[in-house]
Amino acid sequence: MNPWDYIVQAMINILIALSHVLFNNPGLAIIAITIIINLAIMPLTLKQIKSAKAMQDIQPKMQELQKKYGKDKQKIASEQMRLYKEAGMSPAGCIVPLLVQTPVWIALYQAIIKLLAATPDDFLGLGRYLYSWQVNFTSLPFGNHFLWFNLAQPDSILILPILVGATMWVQQKMVTPPNANPQQQSQSQMMLWMMPLMFLFISFNFAAGLSLYWVVSSLMRIGIQYFVTGWGGLIPHKEAPGQAVVKKTT
């Protein structure tokens, strides 16, 4: 096996062990490993949330730089780096955590597909991924059913895909700041809907086991986001009375 297969192999065997502990329930096993993964990468998640919050906080100053220096891109870039340094953040802080988490998501997806054995070829190839744990011989075949759906097939009732889109929308809405600039507001609205709709569409065609993972992950991210920044963009922004008076008098 290549190095990547060893990561998938670890995911498969952990899922089997969790299922054995959790009453041979594959759905509970997927929920448990999702929680474990999100707890393990929580420092990265917190870093990403705080970097995004800091980026939002300095947006007014960034707009002032655009007005002050006009088309002098070199000066704007140097002043932006100064702002980042003063805020104690790096633009990469919002990107690096996502890049680190992506291989974990892909490995878990491949593990779910191989373990649930949606096709005969998947089932025949599963043996080479198993550790010599006793639990692997007593817990297979791995069940496919959880609640009302088959984890190896797309959710025909469409409840899971809708939950995937809805929870991702809530998560995205929480990090979408109010913006008076029409152009930036339009961009924010596009980002607010693009990701949830994309994953909603993907969930129509992918195994329900992966949709279950996305729903649980989004719910955890919503909880973490609330702990760090509150409800954010979910609560309508209201101007303080003093600010309204200033606008009227000006």
C-alpha positions as CSV (number, residue, x, y, z in Angstrom):
1,M,0.0,0.0,0.0
2,N,1.1,3.6,-0.6
3,P,1.3,6.1,2.3
4,W,-2.2,7.5,1.6
5,D,-3.7,4.0,1.9
6,Y,-2.3,3.7,5.5
7,I,-4.3,6.8,6.5
8,V,-7.5,5.3,5.0
9,Q,-6.7,2.0,6.6
10,A,-6.5,3.6,10.1
11,M,-9.9,5.3,9.5
12,I,-11.5,2.0,8.5
13,N,-10.3,0.2,11.5
14,I,-11.2,3.0,13.9
15,L,-14.7,3.0,12.5
16,I,-15.1,-0.7,13.0
17,A,-13.9,-0.5,16.6
18,L,-16.2,2.4,17.3
19,S,-19.1,0.6,15.8
20,H,-18.4,-2.4,18.0
21,V,-18.4,-0.3,21.1
22,L,-21.5,1.7,20.0
23,F,-23.9,-1.3,19.7
24,N,-22.7,-2.3,16.2
25,N,-24.3,0.9,14.9
26,P,-22.5,2.3,11.9
27,G,-24.2,5.7,12.1
28,L,-23.2,6.2,15.7
29,A,-19.6,5.2,14.7
30,I,-19.5,7.9,11.9
31,I,-20.9,10.5,14.4
32,A,-18.3,9.4,17.0
33,I,-15.3,9.6,14.6
34,T,-16.6,13.0,13.3
35,I,-16.6,14.3,16.9
36,I,-13.1,12.9,17.5
37,I,-11.7,14.4,14.4
38,N,-13.2,17.8,15.0
39,L,-11.9,17.8,18.6
40,A,-8.5,16.9,17.4
41,I,-8.3,19.8,14.9
42,M,-10.1,22.3,17.2
43,P,-6.9,24.3,17.7
44,L,-6.8,24.8,13.9
45,T,-10.5,25.6,13.8
46,L,-10.1,28.2,16.5
47,K,-7.2,29.7,14.7
48,Q,-9.2,29.9,11.5
49,I,-12.2,31.5,13.2
50,K,-10.1,34.1,15.0
51,S,-8.2,35.0,11.8
52,A,-11.5,35.4,10.0
53,K,-12.8,37.6,12.8
54,A,-9.7,39.7,12.8
55,M,-9.9,40.1,9.0
56,Q,-13.5,41.4,9.4
57,D,-12.4,43.8,12.2
58,I,-9.8,45.5,10.0
59,Q,-12.0,45.9,6.9
60,P,-12.9,49.5,7.7
61,K,-9.2,50.4,7.9
62,M,-8.6,48.4,4.6
63,Q,-11.2,50.5,2.9
64,E,-9.6,53.7,4.2
65,L,-6.3,52.6,2.7
66,Q,-8.0,52.1,-0.7
67,K,-9.3,55.6,-0.6
68,K,-6.1,57.2,0.8
69,Y,-3.6,55.6,-1.6
70,G,-5.8,55.1,-4.7
71,K,-4.0,53.1,-7.3
72,D,-0.6,52.9,-5.5
73,K,-0.8,49.1,-5.1
74,Q,2.7,48.8,-3.7
75,K,1.9,51.3,-0.9
76,I,-1.5,49.7,-0.2
77,A,0.2,46.2,0.1
78,S,2.8,47.5,2.6
79,E,0.2,49.2,4.7
80,Q,-2.0,46.1,4.6
81,M,0.9,44.1,6.0
82,R,1.3,46.7,8.7
83,L,-2.3,46.3,9.6
84,Y,-2.0,42.5,9.7
85,K,1.0,42.8,12.0
86,E,-0.7,45.2,14.3
87,A,-3.7,42.8,14.5
88,G,-1.4,39.9,15.2
89,M,-2.7,37.9,12.3
90,S,-1.7,36.5,9.0
91,P,-3.9,36.2,5.8
92,A,-2.8,32.6,5.6
93,G,-4.4,32.0,9.0
94,C,-7.8,31.5,7.2
95,I,-6.5,29.2,4.6
96,V,-3.9,26.9,6.2
97,P,-6.3,25.2,8.6
98,L,-8.6,24.3,5.7
99,L,-5.6,22.9,3.8
100,V,-4.6,20.7,6.7
101,Q,-8.2,19.5,7.3
102,T,-8.9,18.6,3.7
103,P,-6.8,15.3,3.6
104,V,-8.6,14.2,6.8
105,W,-12.0,14.7,5.1
106,I,-10.9,12.9,2.0
107,A,-9.5,9.9,3.9
108,L,-12.7,9.6,6.0
109,Y,-14.8,9.7,2.8
110,Q,-12.8,6.9,1.2
111,A,-12.9,4.9,4.4
112,I,-16.7,5.2,4.6
113,I,-17.1,4.2,0.9
114,K,-14.8,1.2,1.3
115,L,-16.2,0.0,4.6
116,L,-19.8,0.3,3.6
117,A,-19.0,-1.6,0.4
118,A,-21.5,0.0,-1.9
119,T,-20.2,-2.3,-4.7
120,P,-18.9,-5.9,-4.7
121,D,-15.4,-4.7,-5.7
122,D,-15.3,-2.5,-2.6
123,F,-16.2,-5.5,-0.4
124,L,-13.6,-7.8,-2.0
125,G,-10.9,-5.2,-1.6
126,L,-11.7,-4.4,2.1
127,G,-9.7,-7.3,3.5
128,R,-6.3,-5.7,2.7
129,Y,-7.2,-2.7,4.9
130,L,-8.0,-4.6,8.0
131,Y,-5.8,-4.8,11.1
132,S,-5.4,-8.1,12.8
133,W,-7.7,-7.0,15.6
134,Q,-10.2,-9.6,17.0
135,V,-12.9,-7.0,16.8
136,N,-12.6,-6.9,13.0
137,F,-13.5,-10.5,12.7
138,T,-16.5,-10.2,14.9
139,S,-18.0,-6.9,13.7
140,L,-18.0,-7.5,10.0
141,P,-19.9,-7.2,7.8
142,F,-20.3,-3.5,8.6
143,G,-23.9,-2.5,8.7
144,N,-25.3,0.0,6.2
145,H,-28.5,1.2,7.9
146,F,-28.9,4.1,10.4
147,L,-32.3,5.5,11.3
148,W,-34.3,5.7,8.0
149,F,-31.5,5.7,5.4
150,N,-28.8,3.4,3.9
151,L,-25.4,4.9,4.7
152,A,-23.9,3.5,1.5
153,Q,-26.5,5.2,-0.8
154,P,-27.7,8.8,-1.3
155,D,-30.6,9.7,1.0
156,S,-33.6,9.2,-1.1
157,I,-35.8,11.2,1.3
158,L,-33.5,14.2,0.9
159,I,-33.6,15.0,4.6
160,L,-29.8,14.7,5.0
161,P,-28.9,16.8,2.0
162,I,-31.3,19.5,3.2
163,L,-29.7,19.4,6.6
164,V,-26.2,19.6,5.0
165,G,-27.2,22.7,3.1
166,A,-29.0,24.3,6.1
167,T,-26.3,23.8,8.7
168,M,-23.6,25.0,6.3
169,W,-25.7,28.1,5.5
170,V,-26.1,28.9,9.3
171,Q,-22.4,28.4,9.8
172,Q,-21.6,30.7,6.8
173,K,-24.2,33.3,7.9
174,M,-22.5,33.5,11.3
175,V,-19.2,34.6,9.8
176,T,-20.8,37.0,7.2
177,P,-20.4,40.6,8.5
178,P,-22.9,43.4,7.7
179,N,-21.5,45.6,4.9
180,A,-22.7,48.9,3.6
181,N,-20.6,48.7,0.5
182,P,-23.0,47.3,-2.3
183,Q,-20.2,45.5,-4.2
184,Q,-18.8,43.8,-1.1
185,Q,-22.4,43.0,0.1
186,S,-23.1,41.3,-3.2
187,Q,-19.9,39.2,-2.9
188,S,-20.8,38.3,0.7
189,Q,-24.2,37.1,-0.4
190,M,-22.7,35.0,-3.1
191,M,-20.3,33.3,-0.7
192,L,-23.2,32.8,1.8
193,W,-25.2,30.7,-0.7
194,M,-22.5,29.2,-2.9
195,M,-20.9,26.7,-0.5
196,P,-24.2,25.4,1.1
197,L,-25.8,25.0,-2.4
198,M,-22.7,23.2,-3.7
199,F,-22.6,20.7,-0.8
200,L,-26.4,20.3,-1.0
201,F,-26.0,19.3,-4.7
202,I,-23.1,16.9,-3.8
203,S,-25.2,15.3,-1.1
204,F,-27.8,14.3,-3.6
205,N,-25.3,12.0,-5.3
206,F,-22.9,10.9,-2.5
207,A,-23.3,8.2,0.2
208,A,-25.5,9.3,3.1
209,G,-22.7,8.3,5.4
210,L,-20.7,11.3,4.1
211,S,-23.7,13.6,4.5
212,L,-24.0,12.5,8.1
213,Y,-20.4,13.5,8.6
214,W,-20.9,16.9,7.1
215,V,-24.0,17.6,9.2
216,V,-22.3,16.7,12.5
217,S,-19.2,18.7,11.5
218,S,-21.3,21.7,10.7
219,L,-23.2,21.5,14.0
220,M,-19.9,21.3,15.9
221,R,-18.5,24.3,13.9
222,I,-21.6,26.3,14.7
223,G,-21.1,25.6,18.4
224,I,-17.5,26.6,18.3
225,Q,-18.2,29.7,16.2
226,Y,-20.9,30.7,18.8
227,F,-18.5,30.2,21.7
228,V,-15.8,32.4,20.0
229,T,-17.9,35.2,18.3
230,G,-21.5,34.7,19.3
231,W,-24.3,34.5,16.7
232,G,-22.5,36.9,14.4
233,G,-24.4,37.6,11.1
234,L,-27.4,35.6,12.3
235,I,-28.4,38.5,14.5
236,P,-29.4,41.6,12.4
237,H,-27.0,44.4,12.9
238,K,-28.5,47.5,14.6
239,E,-26.8,50.8,14.7
240,A,-26.5,52.5,18.1
241,P,-28.7,55.5,18.6
242,G,-25.7,57.8,18.7
243,Q,-24.6,56.6,15.3
244,A,-28.0,57.2,13.8
245,V,-28.0,60.8,15.1
246,V,-24.5,61.4,13.7
247,K,-25.7,60.3,10.2
248,K,-28.7,62.5,10.4
249,T,-26.8,65.6,11.4
250,T,-24.1,65.0,8.8
